[in-house]
């Protein structure tokens, strides 16, 4: 159902279909997290992702998307690469920060999620990198918890920004790339900023499904796009992190479609209602 605000609101049955896509994306990212070790190439991780998605009878969302067509099944962005990194021959090393963004289509419905991991033993990682990961992921969950029927959509970005500013670490919040609606297309209305804006946004209704995806850097929020026309890097070379989940809003609460537990644990910790559909 398309509302007057041009948002595709989903029925409970459609949300259940999106959960199937979301679980597959979550399982794929779990495999990639375990496989992102020193010595592996980003191309090898990409091949694992494509194999996982296709063996489940699904289709990669990203492959062939856009202009020029994206050549990977997943986006893999390393260190100062923020988002849309193109998989290839780059070999990972201990201490690298690796963001992996994955999308899959099941029966015409999309799921979209991203994680950032540090390669190797966390005990040997740069503590500043680990703090960046922690704050970025926490800001995503705080943004998700701000979603509720009757509230304004842009409360999400306000919650993200408040979390980042509360860390008092001077992180840059990337503004050029934002969250989005998702359903029968990977990117739909509405856009969901990861920062506070003057406009409060539409009033949240049951059936809204959005991808919430803050991207932070350890320095400047300014970005540039590399010659491949896809990979986005921080302008000052600072390291970056990116987390994302697809979230469905219902009258009784939230269902994080790309979290394997549906978001139950983190929503409970944040006092937000968890409402999976049977």
N, C-alpha and C positions, 0 to 999 in steps of 0.2 A: 504494500500500500504506500503510495506516494502522498505525503502530506502537502499542505499548501506552502510549507517552507521548503519543498523540493527534496525532502529527506525520505529515503526508502525505509519505512518502518516495517519490521519483520513480525510475522505471526509466530506463535509458539512452535508450530511445526517447522517453520523456516529456521528458527533459532536452533532447534535440535539438529537440523541438517548442518548448520554452520558449526555446531559443536563437533561433529565428525571431522570436518576440515581442521578445526582448531586442535583437536587431540593429535591428529597426524602431524601437524606443524610442531606441536610440543614434543612429540616423540622424536621427530627428526632432529630438532635442536638438542635434545638430550644426547642423541648419538654423536652429534657434531661436537658438543661440549667435551665428551669423553675422548674424542679423536683429535682434538686440537692440541697436539703435542709437538715438541721440538722436532724438526726434521720433516714434518708433513708439509705438503704444498697446499696452497689455497685451492688449486685445481683439484687435488685429490679429495679435499673436503667437499667441494662442489659435486664431484662424481658420486660420493657417498650419499649426499642429499638427494640427488636425482634418482638414484637407485632406490632409496627408501620410499620416496614419494610414488614412483611409478610401480613398484612392487605392491603397493597398497591399492593400485587401480586408480590413482589420482593423477593430477596434472600440475606441474610447477606453475605458480602464478607469474613468476618474474621472467622466465625464459621467453625471449622474443618481445618483451614488453617495451614500448616507447620508441623514440627516434633519437639516435640510431637504436635498433633493437638490442636489448640487453642480452648478453651472450651466456649468462650464467643461470643456474637454478636458484642460487642464493647469492646475496650480496655479502662479501667478506671484506671488512675494512680494518686495517692494521695500524695501530699507534696513532699517528696524526690524521689518518683517514677517518672521517666521521661517519659517512654513510655512502651506500651505492658503490662500494668497492667491487671491481670486476675480478673474479677468481682467475688464477693463472699459474705461473711458475714460481711465484714467491714462496720461499720456504720459511716456515715459522721458526722462531728461536725463543729460548727461555726468556721470560720477561716481557715478551710482546703482549700488547693489549689487542684482542681480536674481537671485533663486533661481527656477529652473524645474524643476518636478517633473512627470514624464510617465509615463503607463502605457498599455499597449495589450494587446489580447487577440487572439491568433492561434489559430484552431482550438481555442478554449476555454481556452488557457493564457496567463497574464499575464506581462508584463515590467514592471519598475518601476525608474526611475532618476531622479536629480536632479543638477543642476549649479548653481553660482553663478558669475555673471560680473560684471565691472565694465563699465559702459557707457562707451564712448569710449576714448581713448588711455590705456593703462596708465601711460605716463610722466607723465601729468597727474593720475593717481588718488592718493587718500590712501594713503600707504605703509602705514598701519595697517590699511586695508581689504584691501590685497593680502596682508599678513601673515595676516590672518584667513582669507582664502581658502586660502592655502597650508597653514596648519595644519589647517583643517577637512578638506581633501581628503587630506592626509597621514594624519590620524587615521583616516579611512575605510579607506585602504589598509592601514594597520597592523592595523586590526580585521579586515579580510578575511584578511590573512596569518596571523592567529592561528587560523583555521579549519583543522582537520585531523581526519581520522578517528581516533577514540580520545581526542581532547582534549575538554575541557569547553567548552560553548557560551559561557559567560560570560567566557571568556578574551578574547572579542571586546571587550567593554566595558572590561575592564582595559587592553587595548592602546590603545583609544581614549583613555581617561583619562590613561594614562602619556604619550602623545604630547602631549596638551593641556597637562598640567602641565609637561612638559619644555620647552615653548615659553616658560614663565614670563612670560606676558603678561596674566594675570588674566582669561582668558576664562571665560564661563559655559557649562557643558554643560547643555543643556536636557534635563530628565529626564521630562517629561510625555509626550513623543512618542519612540517607540523603533522599532528595526528589528523585522522580522517574517518569519514564514514566508510563502511565496507559491507559487501553483500554479494550481489550477483556481479559486481565489478570490484576490483581491488581498491580503487579509489573512488569514493562517492562523497557527496555532501553529507554532513557539514565538515568544514575544516575545524580542527581542534588545536588552538595555539597552546604551546608549552610555557606560556608566560602570561602575565597579567595584561589585559587590554581594557580600554575604556568601555567598549560595548560588552554587555553582559551575556550576549548570545541568546539562542533560542531557549525556550523552556523545555526541559527534558521530558520526553514522553515514553511510555512503555513501548517496547519494540525498537528503540534506538539501539544500533550496534555500531560501535566506533573502535578504532585502533588508537590507543594512547601511547605516544612514543617520544619521551624527552631525549634530547641529545645534549651532552655537556662537554666542555673542554676544560683543561686545566689552565687555560689562558684566555685569549681573545675569542669572542663569539663570531668573529668575521671568518668567512670561508671563501674558497675558490674551487673551481672545477678543473680537474686535470684534462689533458689532451684527449683522453678516451671518451670525453663528453659525459661521463658518468661519475667517476670517483670524486667525492667532495672531501677536501682536506681543510684543516684549520690554517688560516692565513699566517699565523705566527709559528706554526710547527708544533703547537702544543698537543698533547695526547688527548684522546676523546673516548667517550663511552656512549652507548645507545642501548636502551631497553624498550621493549614494546609488548603489549598484549592486546588482543581483541576482546572486547567486553560487551555483553548484552545487558540492557537495562530492562527490568520488569517491574510490575507494580509492587512486588514483594522484596525486591532487592536486585543484586548483581550476580552475573554468572560470567566468570573470566574464561572465555571459550578456549583459549590457547594455553591455559595453565592446566597441568595434568590433574590437579585436585580441584579444578574449577575456581581456584582462588580462595578456597575455604579458610585456610590457615591465616593468610595475610589479611583478608577482610575481617576476620574475627579479631585479630590483633588491633585493627584500626577502628573497630566498632561499627563497621559497615555491614549491612544485611547481605547475607549469602543466600541466593535463591535459585538453585539449579532446577531445571525442568525435568520431570520424570519421563 
